[in-house]
Amino acid sequence: MGALDGIRVIDFGQYIAGPMTGMLLADQGADVIKVDPPGGPVWDAPANATWNRGKQSIVLDLKTEADLATARGLIASADVVIENFRPGVMDRLGLGAAATTEADPRLIYASLPGFASDDPRRDIRAWEGVVGAATATYFARGVFQVEDSPRPVYTAVPIPSSYAAFQTATAIGMALIARDRDGRGQTIEVPLFDGMFGALGYRGQHPFSIRGFSGLTTTQYECKDGRWVQFHSGNQNVPQFMELAGIAHWPGEGLFEPERREELDEKFIALFKTRTAQEWEDLIAKAGSEATVCRTSAEWLTHEHARASRAIVDVDDPVLGKTSQPGLNVRMSGTPGAIRPRRPLDADRGSILEQAEQPTEAPAPSEDELRAALEGVRVLDLCIILAGPTAGRTLAECGADVIKIDAPNRGESVIFFTDVSRAKRSILLDLKSDEGREVFWQLVDSADVIVQNYRAGVAERLGIGYDEVRKRKPDIVYASLNSYGHEGPWAGRPGHEQLAQAATGMQVRFGGDGPPTLQTNAINDYGTGFMGAYGVALALLHRNRTGEGQHIDSALAYTGVSLQTQFITDYEGHEWTEARGQNALGDGPLHRAYEASDGWLFLGARPDDLERLETSAALEGIAALEGDALERALETAIATGTVEEWVARLVAAGAGAHRVVEEPRQLMLDPWVIEHGLSVTREHMERGPVTTTGPAARLSRTPLVPGRSAPTPGSDAAEILGEIGLGDRLETLVSSGVVRTEGVAAG
């Protein structure tokens, strides 16, 4: 029932990144064997009930030769291996990528270290906060803000691990496609540091411009009952909203122009205090515009839509009992997958040992070696803003021919378009016209994949929904990405990044006792894009084997809970103790930011590191301290030296530490980042040199390629129409306004 049925995965992962990758594969049908050390997972967290669901369990002591031999046998029986140790750890055990892929050329070996194997920082203990500090996560504020702030603010959401998992699962899907086509496996490396460039997105772009971005207003407002609501005009149904809100009479021509923003803000602050937050949410939904109450994660766990859409599901865990967990992020109509409880520790030893004695026999590789996993695949990308276009961009990086279809009369932020439309070709086509749809159907005949991010029902009203498309193209892979999914009472509601953060509890957690606050990066948008690409990869894998297409569904709200698995694994006795608010510097004295004499650094360590820190890092007396006393002692000591001095001292003592990078521009100018293609500068058709982030996943045999800079909107129309036999109609289509080739702002 899953696209990965028959795929065996050996998961050596610990903490979050590796186990989450295994979970994403297990949810889609893979046979995942979880290998834990004696005593169980290194981090005994309740969220292991989520990260290890659907997996078989065995305990192996890899310090013994007998269990090492068992591990080698398991790997010999596997299609995929996952590990997220520091570079070199698995090599020293004889279980590394080089040795195992040489023994089995069909093996796909995925590593998720904190820093890459060729990164000078490879041996640093890359705790979650250390990687966040290294990737400019803790200074800038808000999705649309670029200003520096005077001190870092820690977010408890495990963005580095989650993003590494999202991109590794996608890369594994692509590697499986490539292996099916030419019989060869490969190695994959997605370091947490590199993976964070996927979350950084447009904030890493230079020159930074949001020209063309417009809207009535987008912010949080305090309401009559003291609760907050996130409002986003989204340019959707503004007259209806004004009428229902009783503000259609507001005087002043051009009131909603940017230069009158201060006046508008004052009016809206007063307006929203006239109703409760829930009343505003209901009224704005009735108007067809965008708003949601800024809820806590605990509230989202029981919310009607979270339950009806299966964003939250109940699972009977053998340790915790009844739990609430994130549901499937990627929904697939033909191969639906399933959520199964985790198994008790070591419960499957007998059957797993039998499997280890039965290595798979695979056919010999073909003579022709593939260079790109999606070579020969054509994708029609109908998406706007970030999530959907990110899926299309990822498919293009994997070798697909992606045709970006935009409306002739719609512009959007240059920064968004330039970020997510690189590696694509562009055509401006009016799908609301009969002639435009005629061209669309001609393109469908040549396509393998369609990606769209309309609200539920919109594509159907245009006559280009999945059911209509598959009548003409039965084997089409059709991905739908939106804010709230395609089932449940909110399925038809519009939404953006801010709404997903508000609904799922991110904003309240990050705001703490103050107003709800946006996470720095557009993490739901970009994450949903990667999950959409993951779903497409699985659907193409299934289609290549069966000839069957299917429909794929993912949503920002699904990704919102996937990013918060650490907290949204709920059970009897659950306490919400994670770091909160704009004064948070970390999770505790050994995982937090500290101010040195010339800047900030982040320390990541464990209690059993204290004695070594005391002796090797000259932190006298700290081994006997804990809690507030330990925190004060570290603050006092670190303030006496520079960031560089303390990072060197702490790392030499075996802790994790890194300077807190203050803004993305510093990151994008880093020589190592540039050398390794995470910061890519190329000439744009109109804007001159443009710097964007590059792909993070490193596939040894079918590498991801950034592709060309984003095209000028509409500039590829002649070429695209010529390929489907309509080149001679270009002038007619342009003169009628069905196609435009110039004069439209990016988007």
MILUMSE-231184 format. One line per field, with one value per residue (C-alpha): y, z, x; residue number from 0; residue in three letters. Coordinates in steps of 0.1 Angstrom, whole numbers, plus 5000, padded with zeros to 4 digits. Each point is the difference from the previous one (the first is absolute). Example, Ala and Ser with C-alpha at 12.3 -4.5 7.8 and 13.67 -1.06 7.14 Angstrom:
north <- (4955  5034)
up <- (5078  4993)
east <- (5123  5014)
nr <- (0  1)
rest <- (ala  ser)
REM end
This chain:
north <- (5000  5023  5013  4985  4966  4975  5025  4990  5028  4996  5030  5006  5036  5016  5032  5016  5002  4964  4985  5026  4990  4964  5010  5017  4969  4976  5021  4993  4962  4994  4971  5020  4983  5023  4991  5014  4996  4981  5019  5014  5034  5023  5027  4985  5025  4994  5010  4968  4986  5021  4998  4962  4991  4974  4985  4966  5002  4983  5009  4996  5008  5011  4999  4962  4980  4977  5029  5017  4969  5001  5036  4992  4972  5024  5025  4972  4993  5037  5024  5031  5009  5031  5014  5034  4997  5023  4993  4970  4983  4973  4997  4991  4972  4987  5010  5032  5010  4991  4965  4990  5015  4983  4967  5007  5024  5002  5013  5035  5014  5032  5020  5030  5013  5034  5014  4984  4975  5026  5029  5013  4998  4963  4988  5026  4986  5015  5002  5016  5034  5000  4995  5026  5025  4992  5006  5035  4986  5019  5037  5013  5002  4990  4987  5035  5017  5002  5023  4987  4998  5008  4965  4966  4983  4963  4979  4966  4988  4975  5015  4987  4964  5002  5016  4975  4972  5016  5003  4966  4982  5019  4991  4963  5000  5014  4975  4972  5013  5001  4965  4986  5016  4988  4976  5021  5013  5030  5020  5029  5026  5027  5018  5019  5031  4996  4991  5033  5018  4985  5018  5032  5003  5035  5016  4989  5017  5031  5026  4997  5016  4995  5022  4991  4985  5017  4994  5017  4991  4969  4999  4988  5020  4998  4995  5009  4969  5006  4972  5006  4993  4998  5019  4999  5018  4978  5022  4977  5014  5033  5017  4971  5003  5037  4997  4973  5019  5032  5020  5004  5036  5008  5033  5008  4990  4979  4991  4966  5013  4993  5037  5001  4968  5018  5014  4966  4983  5023  4994  4962  4999  5017  4979  4966  5009  5002  4962  4969  4981  4971  5025  5015  4966  4990  5034  5001  4964  5009  5028  4976  5017  4988  4999  4976  5002  4998  4967  4979  4967  4984  5016  4989  4964  4999  5025  4989  5005  4984  4969  4999  5005  4974  5025  4986  4963  4977  4971  4973  5000  4971  5023  5031  4985  5021  5028  5028  5003  5019  4982  4992  5030  4987  4985  4977  4988  4968  4990  5015  4987  4996  5011  4970  5001  4997  4965  4993  5002  4969  4984  4988  4986  4964  5009  5027  4975  4977  5028  5008  4965  5005  5026  5012  4990  5028  5002  5013  5038  5011  5012  5035  5020  5027  5036  5014  4982  5018  5001  5000  5010  5031  5019  5028  5023  5021  5013  5034  5014  4974  4965  4987  5017  4985  4966  5008  5015  4968  4978  5022  4996  4963  5002  5006  5024  5024  5024  5028  5012  5033  5022  5029  5026  4989  5013  4991  5006  5000  4984  4971  4994  5002  4976  4972  5003  4993  4970  5004  5013  5026  5005  5025  4983  5010  4968  5018  5003  4972  5006  4999  4967  4986  5008  4985  4967  4998  5004  4974  4975  5003  5002  4974  5022  5029  5020  5026  5018  5013  4998  4969  5002  5028  4978  4981  5032  5008  4966  4989  4979  4966  4981  5020  4997  4962  4995  5013  4988  4969  4996  5037  5007  5029  5018  5025  5021  5026  5014  4976  4969  4987  4985  5015  5032  5023  4983  5029  5028  5020  5004  5009  4992  5023  4982  4966  5012  5016  4970  4973  5018  5013  5037  4997  4979  5025  5030  4985  5024  5028  5003  4969  5003  4985  4976  5015  4979  4989  4965  4986  5013  4986  4968  4993  5006  4973  4976  5006  4991  4969  4990  5005  4978  4972  5002  5000  4969  4983  5010  4988  4966  4997  5026  5016  5037  5015  5031  5014  5024  5019  5033  5026  4989  4965  5012  5023  4969  4980  5028  4998  4962  5006  5017  4987  4964  5003  4975  4997  5021  5020  5033  5029  5010  5010  5034  5028  5037  5028  4999  4963  4993  4962  4969  5001  5009  4975  5008  5037  5032  5019  5034  5003  5033  5005  4982  4969  4963  4969  4972  4964  4975  4972  4997  4973  5026  5022  4985  5001  5037  5008  4986  5006  5033  5016  5003  4995  4986  4995  4962  5004  5024  4996  5021  5038  4998  4982  5025  5030  4985  4995  5035  5015  4979  5004  5037  5003  4988  5004  4977  4985  4992  4984  4980  4986  4992  4983  4980  4988  4988  4979  5023  5015  5037  5025  5037  5013  5012  5033  5002  4980  5022  4989  4964  5004  5017  4972  4985  4964  5006  5014  4973  4973  5015  5010  5036  5004  5032  5002  5026  5007  5010  5034  5005  4993  4977  4984  4978  4972  4970  4967  4965  4983  4963  4984  4970  4983  4987  5021  5034  5028  5029  5036  5007  5034  5031  5007  5011  5032  4991  4988  5000  4963  5001  4996  4970  4983  5005  4988  4968  4992  5010  5034  5022  5015  5012  5021  5034  4993  4988  5031  5024  4985  5002  4963  4999  5028  5000  5032  5029  4979  5004  4968  4976)
up <- (5000  5001  4972  5018  5006  4996  5008  5030  5021  5028  5022  5024  5007  5034  5013  4973  4965  4992  5018  4984  4965  5008  5012  4968  4981  5023  4997  4963  5003  5004  5022  5024  5025  5029  5016  5035  5025  5032  5022  4971  4981  5011  5006  5020  4988  4998  4964  4992  4999  4969  4985  5003  4991  4973  5006  5011  5030  5008  5026  4988  5019  4972  5023  4998  4970  5001  4997  4975  4979  5004  4989  4969  4992  5004  4977  4974  5000  4996  4973  5021  5031  5021  5026  5015  5019  4996  4969  5005  5028  4978  4980  5032  5006  4964  4993  4981  4965  4982  5013  4998  4965  4987  5013  4986  4970  5002  5036  5007  5030  5016  5025  5020  5020  5017  4977  4967  4997  4982  5023  5023  5028  4993  5035  5020  5019  4980  5025  4987  5014  4987  4965  5004  5012  4970  4975  5011  5015  5033  4992  4972  5009  4980  4965  4984  5022  4993  5028  5025  5036  5030  5015  4987  5006  5001  4985  5014  4966  4988  4965  4991  5007  4984  4968  4997  5004  4974  4974  5007  4996  4967  4989  5009  4978  4971  5005  5000  4966  4986  5013  4984  4967  4999  5029  5020  5035  5014  5030  5013  5025  5014  5029  5024  4993  4962  5004  5017  4968  4988  5029  4995  4965  4987  5031  4986  4967  4988  4990  5024  4986  5007  4972  4988  5033  5011  5022  5022  5032  5015  5037  5034  5018  5036  5003  5024  5021  5003  4975  4968  4964  4970  4971  4964  4973  4974  4974  5004  5001  5016  4991  5017  5031  5002  4996  5027  5023  4997  4986  4964  5009  5011  4982  4981  4965  5000  5037  4994  4982  5016  5007  5022  5020  5033  4997  4990  5030  5025  4985  5000  5036  5011  4977  5012  5036  4992  4998  5015  4982  4992  4986  4978  4987  4992  4983  4979  4989  4989  4979  4984  5013  5024  5037  5029  5037  5013  5017  5022  4988  5027  4986  4964  5012  5007  4973  4978  4968  5013  5008  4969  4977  5018  5006  5035  5006  5030  5003  5027  5011  5019  5025  5003  4993  4980  4983  4976  4972  4967  4972  4966  4984  4965  4990  4969  4984  4984  5027  5032  5024  5037  5035  5022  5037  5009  5012  5035  5002  4985  4994  4965  5007  4989  4967  4992  5006  4975  4975  5005  4988  4968  4979  4970  4965  4975  4963  4984  4993  4965  4977  4998  5031  5008  5007  5014  5019  4981  4966  4974  5025  4991  5028  4997  5029  5005  5035  5015  5031  5016  5009  4966  4981  5024  4991  4963  5005  5019  4971  4976  5021  4996  4962  4991  4973  5020  4982  5023  4990  5013  4993  4975  5023  5033  5016  5033  5021  4979  5029  5000  4963  4997  5029  4990  4962  4992  4979  4984  4967  5000  4981  5008  4992  5007  5013  5005  4962  4976  4979  5030  5012  4965  5002  5035  4988  4973  5027  5021  4972  5002  5039  5027  5030  5009  5032  5011  5033  4996  5028  5000  4971  4981  4974  4996  4992  4974  4985  5006  5032  5004  4989  4968  4993  5005  4975  4974  5015  5022  5013  5010  5034  5014  5031  5019  5027  5020  5035  5018  4978  4979  5028  5031  5006  4991  4967  4980  5020  4986  5020  5001  5021  5028  5003  5003  5027  5019  4997  5011  5031  4986  5005  5035  5011  4983  5015  5035  5024  4974  4967  4977  4978  4967  4996  4982  4968  4979  5013  4992  4964  4991  5020  4982  4967  5009  5012  4967  4981  5022  4992  4962  5003  5016  4975  4971  5016  5002  4964  4986  5015  4994  4973  5025  5007  5032  5019  5027  5028  5025  5019  5021  5030  4996  4999  5030  5022  4983  5011  5035  5006  5031  5017  4981  5012  5027  5027  5035  5023  4972  5013  4976  5013  4968  4997  4992  4992  4987  5030  4995  4994  5001  5017  5030  5012  4977  4969  4996  4987  5021  4995  4997  5000  4962  4991  5007  4999  5004  5024  4996  5025  5023  5038  4997  4981  5031  5015  4967  4995  5035  4993  4963  4995  5033  5013  5036  5024  4974  5004  5034  4988  4983  4990  5006  5018  4970  4976  5020  5002  4963  4993  5022  4985  4963  5003  5008  4966  4963  4980  4981  5032  5017  4970  4995  5037  5003  4968  5011  5033  4980  5001  4971  4995  4972  4995  4996  4965  5000  4965  4968  4980  5022  4993  4963  4997  5019  4977  5009  4994  4966  4991  5008  4980  5029  4988  4963  4980  4964  4974  4998  4967  5014  5035  4995  5025  5024  5029  5012  5022  4982  5006  5032  4993  4986  4978  4989  4966  4991  5015  5004  4977  5007  4964  4984  5017  5001  4965  4992  5003  4966  4983  4990  4984  4964  5008  5021  4975  4972  5018  5000  4964  5008  4991  4970  5024  5022  4985  5000  5036  5010  4982  5017  5035  5005  5001  5010  4993  5017  5022  5031  5033  5014  5011)
east <- (5000  5030  5022  5030  4986  5029  5027  5021  5016  5026  4997  5029  4989  4998  4985  4977  5014  5007  4970  4977  5013  4993  4965  4992  5010  4982  4968  5001  5003  5038  5011  5022  5021  5010  5034  5004  5029  4996  4976  4981  5001  5028  4974  4972  4974  4962  5001  5018  4964  4996  5035  5002  4964  4996  5034  5013  5023  5033  5027  5036  5032  5023  5030  4998  5011  4970  4975  5022  4997  4963  4999  5020  4975  4971  5017  5006  4963  4990  4991  5006  5022  4994  5025  5005  5033  5029  5021  5024  4981  4984  5032  5019  4975  5004  4964  5006  4988  5032  5003  4963  4993  5031  4987  4966  4999  4962  5000  4987  5019  4987  5020  4987  5029  4999  5028  5011  5027  5022  4990  5028  4975  4992  5012  4979  4972  4972  4971  4968  5008  5036  4988  4973  5026  5022  4972  4988  4968  5001  5004  4976  4963  4969  4994  5000  5026  5037  5012  5026  4991  5022  5000  4992  4966  4999  4972  4992  4987  5027  5003  5035  4991  4966  5013  5028  4974  4977  5027  5016  4967  4995  5036  4994  4969  5020  5028  4975  4986  5035  5008  4968  5011  5037  5005  5025  4998  5019  5009  4980  5012  4977  5018  4978  5020  4995  4963  4993  5006  4967  4983  5020  4986  4994  5016  5034  4994  5019  4990  4971  4968  4963  4990  4965  4989  4968  4971  4974  5018  5017  5005  4988  4973  4989  4962  4972  5006  5038  5008  5018  4991  5023  4985  5012  4981  5017  4984  4970  4964  5009  4967  4981  5021  4995  4963  4996  5024  4980  5029  4989  4992  5036  5008  5032  5009  5031  4996  5016  5030  5034  5007  4969  5010  5003  4965  4987  5017  4984  4965  5005  5013  4968  4978  5012  4993  4963  4995  5015  5027  4977  4973  5027  5011  4964  4992  5031  4995  4965  5014  5024  5031  5027  5002  5004  5001  5036  4996  5023  5012  4979  4969  5009  5003  4962  4989  4972  5019  5032  4980  4978  5029  5021  5027  4998  4993  4997  5025  5002  5037  5014  5018  4979  4965  4976  5019  4991  5026  5005  4981  5015  5016  4997  4966  5000  4968  5013  5025  4987  5025  4991  5010  5009  5011  5036  5011  5013  5038  5017  4966  5008  5035  4992  4983  5026  5029  4984  4998  5037  5008  4981  5018  4982  5010  4998  5002  5032  5002  4992  5027  4986  5006  4974  5013  4968  4972  4972  5017  4972  4972  4979  4983  4973  5003  4969  5010  5006  5018  5022  4988  4989  5028  5025  4987  5004  5035  5011  4987  5020  5031  4996  5000  4963  4990  4978  4977  4988  4965  4989  4970  5007  4986  5016  5032  5015  5031  5031  5018  4976  5001  5037  5005  4976  4999  5036  5007  4965  4987  4972  4967  4973  4967  4964  4984  4966  4996  4990  5031  5022  4986  5004  5037  5001  4985  5026  5027  4983  5004  5038  5001  5007  4993  4978  5005  4974  4993  4965  4975  4978  4975  5017  5017  4968  4981  5026  4994  5036  4996  5015  4969  4998  5037  5002  4971  5024  5032  4993  5036  5004  5016  4980  5012  4977  5016  4981  4996  4977  4997  4972  4977  4985  4980  5029  5009  4986  5016  5028  5032  5037  5030  4989  4966  5016  5023  4971  4977  5025  5014  5033  4993  4987  5031  5024  4982  4998  4984  4999  4982  5001  5032  5009  5029  5029  4998  4970  5005  4965  5001  5034  4994  4968  5018  5025  4973  4981  5032  5003  4964  5007  5031  4981  4972  5024  5018  4966  4990  5033  4992  4963  4991  4975  4998  4984  4991  5023  4989  5021  4994  5017  4979  5013  5036  4993  4994  5028  5025  4986  5001  5022  4970  4969  5005  4974  4992  4986  5023  5016  5014  5006  5035  5018  5017  4976  5000  5022  5024  5009  5036  4998  4986  5022  5035  5017  4980  4998  5016  5025  5014  5038  5020  4995  4968  4979  5007  4979  5010  4988  5011  4987  5003  5026  5022  5003  5031  5018  4989  5012  5035  5005  4981  5012  4965  5009  4974  4972  4999  4983  4974  4966  4970  5001  5034  5016  4984  5013  5035  5002  4987  5026  5029  4991  4996  5037  5012  4993  4976  5030  5019  4970  4989  5035  5002  4966  5004  5034  4984  4975  4970  4981  5004  4996  4999  4964  4999  4981  4984  4997  5023  5030  4991  4996  5034  5018  5027  4992  4963  5008  5024  4975  4972  4978  5003  4998  5005  4990  4990  4963  4984  4989  5015  5037  5018  4975  5010  4977  5003  5009  4988  5012  4996  5032  4993  5032  4988  4970  5009  4975  5008  4989  4992  4998  4988  4963  4989  4982  4963  4987  5034  4998  4965  5012  5022  4973  4973  5022  5006  4963  4994  4985  5029  4982  4972  5022  4992  4963  5001  5019  4977  4970  5016  5000  5038  5024  5037  5011  4990  4990  5017  5016  4973)
nr <- (0  1  2  3  4  5  6  7  8  9  10  11  12  13  14  15  16  17  18  19  20  21  22  23  24  25  26  27  28  29  30  31  32  33  34  35  36  37  38  39  40  41  42  43  44  45  46  47  48  49  50  51  52  53  54  55  56  57  58  59  60  61  62  63  64  65  66  67  68  69  70  71  72  73  74  75  76  77  78  79  80  81  82  83  84  85  86  87  88  89  90  91  92  93  94  95  96  97  98  99  100  101  102  103  104  105  106  107  108  109  110  111  112  113  114  115  116  117  118  119  120  121  122  123  124  125  126  127  128  129  130  131  132  133  134  135  136  137  138  139  140  141  142  143  144  145  146  147  148  149  150  151  152  153  154  155  156  157  158  159  160  161  162  163  164  165  166  167  168  169  170  171  172  173  174  175  176  177  178  179  180  181  182  183  184  185  186  187  188  189  190  191  192  193  194  195  196  197  198  199  200  201  202  203  204  205  206  207  208  209  210  211  212  213  214  215  216  217  218  219  220  221  222  223  224  225  226  227  228  229  230  231  232  233  234  235  236  237  238  239  240  241  242  243  244  245  246  247  248  249  250  251  252  253  254  255  256  257  258  259  260  261  262  263  264  265  266  267  268  269  270  271  272  273  274  275  276  277  278  279  280  281  282  283  284  285  286  287  288  289  290  291  292  293  294  295  296  297  298  299  300  301  302  303  304  305  306  307  308  309  310  311  312  313  314  315  316  317  318  319  320  321  322  323  324  325  326  327  328  329  330  331  332  333  334  335  336  337  338  339  340  341  342  343  344  345  346  347  348  349  350  351  352  353  354  355  356  357  358  359  360  361  362  363  364  365  366  367  368  369  370  371  372  373  374  375  376  377  378  379  380  381  382  383  384  385  386  387  388  389  390  391  392  393  394  395  396  397  398  399  400  401  402  403  404  405  406  407  408  409  410  411  412  413  414  415  416  417  418  419  420  421  422  423  424  425  426  427  428  429  430  431  432  433  434  435  436  437  438  439  440  441  442  443  444  445  446  447  448  449  450  451  452  453  454  455  456  457  458  459  460  461  462  463  464  465  466  467  468  469  470  471  472  473  474  475  476  477  478  479  480  481  482  483  484  485  486  487  488  489  490  491  492  493  494  495  496  497  498  499  500  501  502  503  504  505  506  507  508  509  510  511  512  513  514  515  516  517  518  519  520  521  522  523  524  525  526  527  528  529  530  531  532  533  534  535  536  537  538  539  540  541  542  543  544  545  546  547  548  549  550  551  552  553  554  555  556  557  558  559  560  561  562  563  564  565  566  567  568  569  570  571  572  573  574  575  576  577  578  579  580  581  582  583  584  585  586  587  588  589  590  591  592  593  594  595  596  597  598  599  600  601  602  603  604  605  606  607  608  609  610  611  612  613  614  615  616  617  618  619  620  621  622  623  624  625  626  627  628  629  630  631  632  633  634  635  636  637  638  639  640  641  642  643  644  645  646  647  648  649  650  651  652  653  654  655  656  657  658  659  660  661  662  663  664  665  666  667  668  669  670  671  672  673  674  675  676  677  678  679  680  681  682  683  684  685  686  687  688  689  690  691  692  693  694  695  696  697  698  699  700  701  702  703  704  705  706  707  708  709  710  711  712  713  714  715  716  717  718  719  720  721  722  723  724  725  726  727  728  729  730  731  732  733  734  735  736  737  738  739  740  741  742  743  744  745  746)
rest <- (met  gly  ala  leu  asp  gly  ile  arg  val  ile  asp  phe  gly  gln  tyr  ile  ala  gly  pro  met  thr  gly  met  leu  leu  ala  asp  gln  gly  ala  asp  val  ile  lys  val  asp  pro  pro  gly  gly  pro  val  trp  asp  ala  pro  ala  asn  ala  thr  trp  asn  arg  gly  lys  gln  ser  ile  val  leu  asp  leu  lys  thr  glu  ala  asp  leu  ala  thr  ala  arg  gly  leu  ile  ala  ser  ala  asp  val  val  ile  glu  asn  phe  arg  pro  gly  val  met  asp  arg  leu  gly  leu  gly  ala  ala  ala  thr  thr  glu  ala  asp  pro  arg  leu  ile  tyr  ala  ser  leu  pro  gly  phe  ala  ser  asp  asp  pro  arg  arg  asp  ile  arg  ala  trp  glu  gly  val  val  gly  ala  ala  thr  ala  thr  tyr  phe  ala  arg  gly  val  phe  gln  val  glu  asp  ser  pro  arg  pro  val  tyr  thr  ala  val  pro  ile  pro  ser  ser  tyr  ala  ala  phe  gln  thr  ala  thr  ala  ile  gly  met  ala  leu  ile  ala  arg  asp  arg  asp  gly  arg  gly  gln  thr  ile  glu  val  pro  leu  phe  asp  gly  met  phe  gly  ala  leu  gly  tyr  arg  gly  gln  his  pro  phe  ser  ile  arg  gly  phe  ser  gly  leu  thr  thr  thr  gln  tyr  glu  cys  lys  asp  gly  arg  trp  val  gln  phe  his  ser  gly  asn  gln  asn  val  pro  gln  phe  met  glu  leu  ala  gly  ile  ala  his  trp  pro  gly  glu  gly  leu  phe  glu  pro  glu  arg  arg  glu  glu  leu  asp  glu  lys  phe  ile  ala  leu  phe  lys  thr  arg  thr  ala  gln  glu  trp  glu  asp  leu  ile  ala  lys  ala  gly  ser  glu  ala  thr  val  cys  arg  thr  ser  ala  glu  trp  leu  thr  his  glu  his  ala  arg  ala  ser  arg  ala  ile  val  asp  val  asp  asp  pro  val  leu  gly  lys  thr  ser  gln  pro  gly  leu  asn  val  arg  met  ser  gly  thr  pro  gly  ala  ile  arg  pro  arg  arg  pro  leu  asp  ala  asp  arg  gly  ser  ile  leu  glu  gln  ala  glu  gln  pro  thr  glu  ala  pro  ala  pro  ser  glu  asp  glu  leu  arg  ala  ala  leu  glu  gly  val  arg  val  leu  asp  leu  cys  ile  ile  leu  ala  gly  pro  thr  ala  gly  arg  thr  leu  ala  glu  cys  gly  ala  asp  val  ile  lys  ile  asp  ala  pro  asn  arg  gly  glu  ser  val  ile  phe  phe  thr  asp  val  ser  arg  ala  lys  arg  ser  ile  leu  leu  asp  leu  lys  ser  asp  glu  gly  arg  glu  val  phe  trp  gln  leu  val  asp  ser  ala  asp  val  ile  val  gln  asn  tyr  arg  ala  gly  val  ala  glu  arg  leu  gly  ile  gly  tyr  asp  glu  val  arg  lys  arg  lys  pro  asp  ile  val  tyr  ala  ser  leu  asn  ser  tyr  gly  his  glu  gly  pro  trp  ala  gly  arg  pro  gly  his  glu  gln  leu  ala  gln  ala  ala  thr  gly  met  gln  val  arg  phe  gly  gly  asp  gly  pro  pro  thr  leu  gln  thr  asn  ala  ile  asn  asp  tyr  gly  thr  gly  phe  met  gly  ala  tyr  gly  val  ala  leu  ala  leu  leu  his  arg  asn  arg  thr  gly  glu  gly  gln  his  ile  asp  ser  ala  leu  ala  tyr  thr  gly  val  ser  leu  gln  thr  gln  phe  ile  thr  asp  tyr  glu  gly  his  glu  trp  thr  glu  ala  arg  gly  gln  asn  ala  leu  gly  asp  gly  pro  leu  his  arg  ala  tyr  glu  ala  ser  asp  gly  trp  leu  phe  leu  gly  ala  arg  pro  asp  asp  leu  glu  arg  leu  glu  thr  ser  ala  ala  leu  glu  gly  ile  ala  ala  leu  glu  gly  asp  ala  leu  glu  arg  ala  leu  glu  thr  ala  ile  ala  thr  gly  thr  val  glu  glu  trp  val  ala  arg  leu  val  ala  ala  gly  ala  gly  ala  his  arg  val  val  glu  glu  pro  arg  gln  leu  met  leu  asp  pro  trp  val  ile  glu  his  gly  leu  ser  val  thr  arg  glu  his  met  glu  arg  gly  pro  val  thr  thr  thr  gly  pro  ala  ala  arg  leu  ser  arg  thr  pro  leu  val  pro  gly  arg  ser  ala  pro  thr  pro  gly  ser  asp  ala  ala  glu  ile  leu  gly  glu  ile  gly  leu  gly  asp  arg  leu  glu  thr  leu  val  ser  ser  gly  val  val  arg  thr  glu  gly  val  ala  ala  gly)
REM end
